[in-house]
C-alpha cells in the first residue's frame, strides 16, 4: 500500500508541475485566465509589493529546499524517496500561486510592430521555454522530478549513482536550463511594466540561485567542478582563452545535481 501511494504521490507531483509550467508559459504570453498584463486592480506600489513577495516566496523555497543541509533535516520527516517529489510539488504550487496571485501593473515599455521582428522574438522566446524540458532530458529527467526515486522504492529499480556526460548544451554553458528561462523572459515582442517586473525579479533570483548552487557543487566535487567552471561559461556561451586551453586537457562527468533547485 505504501508503495502504491508513493507512486501516486510522485506521479501527481510530476503532473502538477507540468501543468504549472504550461500555466506559466500562458501567463507570460498574456493568455489564459490570469494574463500577466491584465487590467490593474491595485495601486502600483501595492501591486509591486505583492508580486515581489510572491516571487521571493518561490525563490526562498527553491533555494533553501535544494540545500544539502536542509535536505538532511527534511528527510527526517519526509521519506527519502519522496523528498524530491515533495520539492517538485511545492514548487509547482508556488508557480500556480504566482500566476493566480499576480497583480498587473499598467504601463508599456515597448511593442514591436514589424511582423518579421515579432515572429523572430516570439520564436526566440519559444526556444527559451523549450530549452527547459530539453535540458532536463540531457541529464536525468526522471531523477530531476523525483520519479526515479519513487520507482526505485516501489518497483525495486536498482539504485544508481546519477552521472552527467557533457552532452550538447552542457558543453557550451554550465546552466543551459536557466539560460532558457532568461531567453524566454527577455525575448518579448511586447514588454509591459508587469513583464519587466517579472523578468527582472526572476533573473535576479536565477543569478542568486546559481551562486549558491555552484558553491555547493564546488564543495561537493572539489577541483573537478572548479575546472568545469574555468572551462565552461556560466550562462553566456563565449568561452575564455583559459577555458579553451583547459578543455583540451580535461574530460570528466558531472552529476545532474546542478539542475536541482
C-alpha positions as CSV (number, residue, x, y, z in Angstrom):
1,X,0.0,0.0,0.0
2,X,2.8,2.4,0.9
3,X,4.5,1.7,-2.4
4,X,1.3,2.4,-4.4
5,X,0.7,5.6,-2.5
6,X,4.3,6.6,-3.2
7,X,3.8,6.1,-6.9
8,X,0.6,8.1,-6.9
9,X,2.2,10.9,-5.0
10,X,5.2,11.1,-7.3
11,X,3.2,11.0,-10.5
12,X,0.7,13.5,-9.1
13,X,3.6,15.9,-8.2
14,X,5.1,15.5,-11.6
15,X,1.7,16.1,-13.4
16,X,1.0,19.2,-11.3
17,X,4.5,20.6,-12.2
18,X,3.9,20.0,-15.9
19,X,0.6,21.8,-15.6
20,X,2.1,24.7,-13.7
21,X,4.9,25.0,-16.3
22,X,2.3,25.3,-19.1
23,X,0.3,27.7,-16.9
24,X,3.4,29.9,-16.5
25,X,4.0,30.0,-20.3
26,X,0.4,31.0,-21.0
27,X,0.6,33.6,-18.2
28,X,3.8,35.2,-19.6
29,X,2.3,35.2,-23.1
30,X,-0.6,37.2,-21.7
31,X,-3.0,34.3,-22.4
32,X,-5.5,32.3,-20.3
33,X,-7.4,33.3,-17.2
34,X,-4.5,35.0,-15.5
35,X,-2.6,37.1,-18.0
36,X,0.5,38.9,-16.7
37,X,-0.6,42.2,-18.2
38,X,-4.3,42.2,-17.5
39,X,-6.3,45.1,-16.1
40,X,-4.7,46.7,-13.0
41,X,-6.8,46.4,-9.8
42,X,-4.4,47.8,-7.2
43,X,-2.2,50.9,-6.9
44,X,1.2,50.3,-8.5
45,X,3.2,50.2,-5.2
46,X,0.8,47.7,-3.7
47,X,0.9,45.5,-6.8
48,X,4.7,45.6,-6.9
49,X,4.9,44.6,-3.2
50,X,2.6,41.6,-3.8
51,X,4.3,40.5,-6.9
52,X,7.8,40.7,-5.4
53,X,6.5,38.9,-2.3
54,X,5.2,36.0,-4.5
55,X,8.5,35.7,-6.4
56,X,10.5,35.9,-3.1
57,X,8.5,33.1,-1.6
58,X,9.2,31.0,-4.6
59,X,12.9,31.8,-4.6
60,X,13.2,31.0,-0.9
61,X,11.6,27.6,-1.3
62,X,13.5,26.8,-4.5
63,X,16.8,27.7,-2.9
64,X,16.6,26.6,0.7
65,X,14.9,23.2,0.0
66,X,17.7,22.5,-2.5
67,X,20.5,22.9,0.0
68,X,22.1,19.7,1.4
69,X,21.8,20.9,5.0
70,X,18.0,21.4,4.6
71,X,17.6,18.0,2.9
72,X,19.3,16.2,5.7
73,X,16.9,17.7,8.2
74,X,13.9,17.4,5.9
75,X,14.3,13.7,5.3
76,X,13.9,13.0,9.0
77,X,10.3,13.9,8.4
78,X,9.7,13.1,4.7
79,X,10.8,9.6,3.4
80,X,14.0,9.8,1.4
81,X,12.3,8.5,-1.8
82,X,9.6,11.3,-1.6
83,X,12.0,14.2,-0.9
84,X,12.4,15.2,-4.5
85,X,8.7,14.7,-5.3
86,X,7.8,16.9,-2.4
87,X,10.1,19.6,-3.6
88,X,8.6,19.4,-7.1
89,X,5.1,19.5,-5.6
90,X,5.7,22.6,-3.5
91,X,7.5,24.3,-6.4
92,X,4.5,23.7,-8.7
93,X,2.1,25.0,-6.1
94,X,4.1,28.2,-5.7
95,X,4.3,28.7,-9.5
96,X,0.5,28.4,-9.6
97,X,0.3,30.9,-6.7
98,X,2.5,33.4,-8.6
99,X,0.3,33.2,-11.7
100,X,-3.0,33.3,-9.9
101,X,-2.0,36.0,-7.4
102,X,-0.1,38.2,-9.8
103,X,-1.2,41.9,-9.7
104,X,-0.8,43.5,-13.1
105,X,0.8,47.0,-13.4
106,X,-0.2,49.4,-16.1
107,X,2.4,50.7,-18.5
108,X,4.2,49.6,-21.6
109,X,7.9,49.8,-22.4
110,X,7.9,48.6,-26.0
111,X,5.7,46.8,-28.5
112,X,7.4,45.5,-31.7
113,X,5.3,46.1,-34.8
114,X,7.3,44.6,-37.7
115,X,5.8,41.2,-38.5
116,X,9.3,39.6,-39.1
117,X,10.6,41.0,-35.8
118,X,7.6,39.8,-33.9
119,X,8.0,36.4,-35.4
120,X,11.7,36.3,-34.6
121,X,11.3,37.4,-31.0
122,X,8.3,35.0,-30.5
123,X,10.4,32.1,-31.9
124,X,13.3,33.0,-29.7
125,X,11.1,33.1,-26.6
126,X,9.5,29.8,-27.5
127,X,13.0,28.3,-28.0
128,X,13.9,29.5,-24.5
129,X,10.9,27.8,-23.0
130,X,11.7,24.6,-25.0
131,X,15.2,24.6,-23.7
132,X,14.0,24.0,-20.1
133,X,12.5,20.5,-20.7
134,X,15.2,19.6,-23.2
135,X,17.9,20.3,-20.7
136,X,16.2,18.1,-18.2
137,X,16.4,15.2,-20.6
138,X,20.0,15.9,-21.3
139,X,20.7,14.8,-17.7
140,X,18.2,12.6,-16.0
141,X,14.6,13.8,-16.3
142,X,13.1,11.1,-14.1
143,X,15.6,11.8,-11.3
144,X,15.2,15.5,-11.5
145,X,11.5,15.3,-11.0
146,X,11.5,12.6,-8.4
147,X,10.1,9.8,-10.5
148,X,13.2,7.7,-10.4
149,X,13.5,7.8,-6.6
150,X,9.8,6.7,-6.3
151,X,10.3,3.9,-8.9
152,X,13.4,2.6,-7.0
153,X,11.4,2.4,-3.9
154,X,8.2,1.0,-5.3
155,X,9.4,-1.3,-8.1
156,X,12.8,-2.2,-6.8
157,X,14.7,-0.4,-9.6
158,X,18.4,-0.7,-8.9
159,X,19.8,2.5,-7.4
160,X,22.4,4.1,-9.5
161,X,24.7,7.0,-8.9
162,X,23.5,9.7,-11.3
163,X,26.1,10.9,-13.8
164,X,26.0,13.6,-16.4
165,X,28.1,13.5,-19.5
166,X,28.5,16.9,-21.0
167,X,26.1,16.5,-23.9
168,X,25.3,19.3,-26.3
169,X,24.4,22.5,-24.4
170,X,26.3,21.5,-21.2
171,X,29.5,21.7,-23.2
172,X,28.6,25.3,-24.0
173,X,27.3,26.7,-20.7
174,X,27.0,25.3,-17.2
175,X,23.4,26.3,-16.7
176,X,21.6,26.0,-20.1
177,X,18.2,25.4,-18.4
178,X,18.5,28.8,-16.6
179,X,19.7,30.4,-19.9
180,X,16.5,29.0,-21.4
181,X,14.4,30.8,-18.8
182,X,16.3,34.1,-19.3
183,X,15.8,33.9,-23.1
184,X,12.1,33.2,-22.7
185,X,11.7,36.1,-20.3
186,X,13.6,38.8,-22.3
187,X,12.8,37.9,-25.9
188,X,9.4,39.6,-25.6
189,X,7.8,41.3,-28.6
190,X,5.5,43.1,-26.1
191,X,7.1,44.3,-22.9
192,X,4.9,45.8,-20.3
193,X,5.8,47.0,-16.8
194,X,4.3,43.7,-15.5
195,X,6.6,41.7,-17.8
196,X,9.6,43.8,-16.8
197,X,9.0,43.3,-13.1
198,X,8.6,39.6,-13.5
199,X,11.7,39.3,-15.8
200,X,13.9,41.4,-13.6
201,X,12.8,39.6,-10.4
202,X,13.2,36.1,-11.8
203,X,16.5,37.0,-13.5
204,X,17.8,38.2,-10.1
205,X,16.6,35.0,-8.5
206,X,18.3,32.9,-11.1
207,X,21.7,34.7,-10.7
208,X,21.5,34.4,-6.9
209,X,20.4,30.8,-7.0
210,X,23.2,29.9,-9.3
211,X,25.7,31.5,-6.9
212,X,24.6,29.3,-4.0
213,X,24.2,26.2,-6.1
214,X,27.7,26.5,-7.6
215,X,29.1,27.0,-4.1
216,X,27.5,23.7,-3.1
217,X,28.8,21.9,-6.2
218,X,32.3,23.2,-5.8
219,X,32.3,21.9,-2.2
220,X,30.9,18.6,-3.2
221,X,33.0,17.9,-6.3
222,X,36.1,19.9,-5.5
223,X,38.7,20.6,-8.2
224,X,36.7,18.8,-10.8
225,X,33.9,21.3,-10.6
226,X,36.3,24.2,-10.4
227,X,37.9,23.0,-13.6
228,X,34.4,22.9,-15.2
229,X,33.8,26.4,-14.0
230,X,37.0,27.6,-15.6
231,X,36.4,25.7,-18.8
232,X,32.7,26.3,-19.5
233,X,31.0,29.7,-19.1
234,X,28.1,30.1,-16.7
235,X,25.3,31.4,-18.9
236,X,26.8,33.2,-22.0
237,X,28.3,30.7,-24.5
238,X,31.5,32.7,-25.0
239,X,34.5,30.6,-23.7
240,X,37.6,32.3,-22.4
241,X,41.0,31.5,-23.8
242,X,41.9,30.0,-20.5
243,X,38.8,27.8,-20.6
244,X,39.6,26.6,-24.1
245,X,43.1,25.6,-23.0
246,X,41.8,23.7,-20.1
247,X,39.2,21.9,-22.2
248,X,41.9,20.3,-24.2
249,X,43.3,18.7,-21.0
250,X,40.1,17.8,-19.1
251,X,37.3,15.4,-19.7
252,X,35.0,14.4,-16.8
253,X,31.4,13.8,-15.8
254,X,29.2,15.9,-13.6
255,X,26.1,14.6,-11.8
256,X,22.8,16.4,-12.6
257,X,22.5,17.9,-9.1
258,X,23.4,21.2,-10.8
259,X,19.8,21.3,-12.0
260,X,18.2,20.7,-8.7
261,X,16.6,23.8,-7.3
